[in-house]
Amino acid sequence: MDEQPVNIATALASFDEHWSPKIIAALNGQHVKLAKFQGEFVWHAHHDADELFLVLEGEFTMEFRDRAVPVRKGELIVVHRGIEHRPVAAQECSVLLFEPAGTVSTGDASNDDRSSEGEWISE
Amino acid sequence: MDEQPVNIATALASFDEHWSPKIIAALNGQHVKLAKFQGEFVWHAHHDADELFLVLEGEFTMEFRDRAVPVRKGELIVVHRGIEHRPVAAQECSVLLFEPAGTVSTGDASNDDRSSEGEWISE
């Protein structure tokens, strides 16, 4: 719990997997994660967690059931609990996530084999 | 609560004040804020809130009672509850903050005239 800076670029460079969130910080019961998106994720919702997505590199589209929202480098979007969504990235996109600790990436679609609560990254 | 992207650069360009956090998003009882640091802030601690500082532009030094930690663009640091700290920026530095909604910037030094819970920014 010692206060040390985390370099985001170094942490991003330490993994290649898509849809495999890495935890880089914890505070107030929340986790900060890094993830790389490429391709289509699964439709899902989180019934008890709001999620923030901040694009670090590239861009992705957040699909909702009634519309699709592009989220570009330097933009963030919050998806509130209960809202069905599906991130889709035509090219690889690096994203910082804020969400409650223990949030499973696939929410109520937990039979998807990409389900993950994230794992701590060691720089 | 409609899911819309927030452009961080646009939000940063909309204000000039130092030590005056602007709220850009809310989730899970937490606020995401933007702030510009320049000069020395006040020594303080938050007894019930951990705080995350992510440097967007420039750099600052997070002073603790026993050491000083530089935090540069692209780095983040978490200051846990109860830890006395003081951010100091030799030049202007833009920072994204993540902390519980209602966290006062000056913590237990609330007689400082820069005390603020942040105010919502309108893009």
Contacts between the chains, C-beta under 8 A, distances in Angstrom:
chain1	res1	chain2	res2	distance
A	1	B	80	5.7
A	3	B	62	7.1
A	3	B	64	6.7
A	3	B	69	6.6
A	3	B	77	5.9
A	3	B	78	6.6
A	3	B	79	5.7
A	3	B	80	7.0
A	3	B	83	6.7
A	3	B	85	7.8
A	4	B	69	7.2
A	4	B	77	7.1
A	5	B	69	6.3
A	5	B	70	7.6
A	5	B	71	5.1
A	5	B	72	7.6
A	5	B	75	4.3
A	5	B	76	6.8
A	5	B	77	4.8
A	6	B	75	6.4
A	6	B	76	5.3
A	6	B	77	7.3
A	7	B	74	6.3
A	7	B	75	5.2
A	8	B	54	7.8
A	8	B	74	5.2
A	8	B	75	6.9
A	8	B	76	6.8
A	9	B	74	5.5
A	24	B	76	7.6
A	25	B	52	6.4
A	25	B	76	6.4
A	25	B	78	5.1
A	26	B	78	7.5
A	27	B	50	3.6
A	27	B	51	7.3
A	27	B	52	5.6
A	27	B	78	5.1
A	27	B	80	7.4
A	27	B	98	7.2
A	27	B	99	7.8
A	28	B	30	6.4
A	28	B	49	6.6
A	28	B	50	5.0
A	28	B	99	7.2
A	28	B	100	5.6
A	30	B	28	6.4
A	30	B	30	6.3
A	30	B	98	7.6
A	32	B	52	6.8
A	32	B	76	7.3
A	32	B	98	7.5
A	49	B	28	6.7
A	50	B	27	3.6
A	50	B	28	5.0
A	51	B	27	7.3
A	52	B	25	6.3
A	52	B	27	5.6
A	52	B	32	6.8
A	54	B	8	7.8
A	62	B	3	7.1
A	64	B	3	6.7
A	69	B	3	6.6
A	69	B	4	7.2
A	69	B	5	6.3
A	70	B	5	7.6
A	71	B	5	5.1
A	72	B	5	7.6
A	74	B	7	6.3
A	74	B	8	5.2
A	74	B	9	5.5
A	75	B	5	4.3
A	75	B	6	6.4
A	75	B	7	5.2
A	75	B	8	6.9
A	76	B	5	6.8
A	76	B	6	5.3
A	76	B	8	6.7
A	76	B	24	7.6
A	76	B	25	6.4
A	76	B	32	7.3
A	77	B	3	5.9
A	77	B	4	7.1
A	77	B	5	4.8
A	77	B	6	7.3
A	78	B	3	6.6
A	78	B	25	5.1
A	78	B	26	7.5
A	78	B	27	5.1
A	79	B	3	5.7
A	80	B	1	5.6
A	80	B	3	7.0
A	80	B	27	7.4
A	83	B	3	6.6
A	85	B	3	7.8
A	98	B	27	6.9
A	98	B	30	7.4
A	98	B	32	7.4
A	98	B	98	6.1
A	99	B	27	7.8
A	99	B	28	7.2
A	100	B	28	5.6
